[in-house]
């Protein structure tokens, strides 16, 4: 999960065959809980932009229950419901996560998956994320 600037907010490591939509709620909840630890009021995002992989009823419902508007395109084999609208202009901002993932893959040790143990791979992800934050804070 990343913010609108392409900065990583949260990640969860799973087995390779696990679909990413199964961890959507826990990753978003973790990112929200982490934000609220600094004593400030919880800043719930207004929208969450996801690809078609997140077009699952329970994910959409969880987002609505949390007060987040889902901007997720429907799958071609999925029935469109009249209660939802899809905003293609907002969806174009999804490139922030693609830029974040692309940048993380440029970190050779992370991108080529040198680390075979999950705990070490997650540590490399965290180090790459820290590096991304430092680069972003120095350029601003």
C-alpha positions as CSV (number, residue, x, y, z in Angstrom):
1,X,0.0,0.0,0.0
2,X,1.3,3.5,-0.8
3,X,0.1,7.0,-0.5
4,X,-0.7,9.4,-3.3
5,X,2.9,10.4,-3.6
6,X,4.2,6.8,-4.1
7,X,5.6,6.4,-0.6
8,X,5.1,3.0,0.9
9,X,2.8,2.8,3.8
10,X,2.3,-0.9,4.6
11,X,3.1,-4.3,3.2
12,X,2.4,-7.8,4.2
13,X,4.4,-10.8,3.2
14,X,2.5,-13.9,2.2
15,X,3.1,-17.2,0.3
16,X,3.5,-16.8,-3.5
17,X,0.1,-18.3,-4.3
18,X,-1.9,-16.2,-2.0
19,X,-4.1,-13.6,-3.8
20,X,-3.3,-10.0,-2.7
21,X,-7.0,-9.2,-2.1
22,X,-7.1,-11.6,0.9
23,X,-4.7,-9.3,2.8
24,X,-6.3,-6.0,1.7
25,X,-8.2,-5.4,4.9
26,X,-5.3,-6.2,7.2
27,X,-2.8,-4.1,5.3
28,X,-5.1,-1.1,5.2
29,X,-6.0,-1.5,8.8
30,X,-2.3,-1.8,9.8
31,X,-1.5,1.4,7.8
32,X,-4.4,3.3,9.5
33,X,-3.4,2.0,13.0
34,X,0.2,3.0,12.4
35,X,-0.8,6.5,11.4
36,X,-2.8,7.0,14.6
37,X,0.1,6.1,17.0
38,X,1.6,9.6,16.9
39,X,-1.2,11.0,19.0
40,X,-2.9,12.9,16.1
41,X,-6.4,12.2,15.0
42,X,-6.7,9.2,12.6
43,X,-6.5,10.3,9.0
44,X,-8.7,8.0,7.1
45,X,-8.1,8.3,3.3
46,X,-11.1,9.5,1.3
47,X,-10.5,7.0,-1.5
48,X,-8.6,3.8,-2.1
49,X,-7.6,3.1,-5.7
50,X,-7.0,-0.5,-6.6
51,X,-6.8,-2.6,-9.7
52,X,-9.2,-5.3,-10.8
53,X,-7.7,-7.8,-8.4
54,X,-9.3,-6.0,-5.5
55,X,-12.8,-6.1,-7.2
56,X,-14.2,-8.4,-4.5
57,X,-17.4,-7.8,-2.7
58,X,-16.0,-8.1,0.8
59,X,-13.1,-5.7,0.1
60,X,-15.6,-3.1,-1.4
61,X,-17.9,-3.5,1.6
62,X,-15.1,-3.3,4.1
63,X,-13.9,-0.1,2.5
64,X,-17.4,1.4,2.6
65,X,-17.8,0.4,6.3
66,X,-14.5,2.1,7.1
67,X,-15.6,5.3,5.3
68,X,-13.3,4.9,2.3
69,X,-14.6,5.2,-1.2
70,X,-13.4,2.3,-3.4
71,X,-12.2,3.3,-6.9
72,X,-11.8,-0.2,-8.3
73,X,-12.8,-1.1,-11.9
74,X,-15.1,-4.1,-12.2
75,X,-13.8,-7.3,-13.8
76,X,-15.2,-8.2,-17.2
77,X,-17.1,-11.2,-15.8
78,X,-18.5,-9.3,-12.8
79,X,-21.9,-7.8,-12.7
80,X,-22.1,-4.0,-12.4
81,X,-24.2,-2.8,-9.6
82,X,-26.2,0.4,-9.8
83,X,-25.0,1.7,-6.3
84,X,-21.4,2.3,-7.4
85,X,-19.8,4.6,-9.8
86,X,-16.3,4.3,-11.2
87,X,-14.3,7.5,-11.7
88,X,-11.6,7.0,-14.5
89,X,-10.0,10.3,-13.7
90,X,-9.3,9.3,-10.1
91,X,-8.2,5.9,-11.2
92,X,-5.4,7.4,-13.3
93,X,-3.7,8.3,-10.0
94,X,-3.1,4.6,-9.4
95,X,0.2,5.1,-11.2
96,X,1.6,6.2,-7.8
97,X,1.6,2.6,-6.5
98,X,3.1,1.4,-9.8
99,X,5.9,4.0,-9.5
100,X,6.5,2.8,-5.9
101,X,6.7,-0.8,-6.9
102,X,8.9,0.0,-9.8
103,X,11.3,2.0,-7.6
104,X,11.4,-0.8,-5.0
105,X,12.3,-3.3,-7.7
106,X,15.2,-1.1,-8.7
107,X,16.7,-2.0,-5.4
108,X,18.6,-5.0,-6.6
109,X,18.6,-7.1,-3.5
110,X,14.9,-6.7,-3.1
111,X,14.0,-6.9,-6.8
112,X,15.9,-10.1,-7.5
113,X,14.8,-11.7,-4.3
114,X,18.3,-12.6,-3.0
115,X,16.9,-13.2,0.4
116,X,15.2,-16.6,0.7
117,X,14.0,-16.3,4.3
118,X,10.8,-14.3,4.6
119,X,12.0,-12.3,7.6
120,X,15.1,-11.2,5.7
121,X,13.1,-10.4,2.6
122,X,10.7,-8.2,4.7
123,X,13.7,-6.5,6.3
124,X,15.1,-5.6,2.8
125,X,11.6,-4.2,1.9
126,X,11.7,-2.1,5.0
127,X,15.2,-0.9,4.3
128,X,14.2,0.0,0.7
129,X,11.2,1.8,2.0
130,X,13.3,3.8,4.5
131,X,15.6,4.7,1.6
132,X,12.6,5.9,-0.4
133,X,11.4,8.1,2.5
134,X,14.9,9.6,2.9
135,X,15.2,10.3,-0.8
136,X,11.7,11.9,-0.8
137,X,12.3,14.0,2.3
138,X,15.7,15.3,1.0
139,X,14.2,16.4,-2.3
140,X,11.3,18.3,-0.8
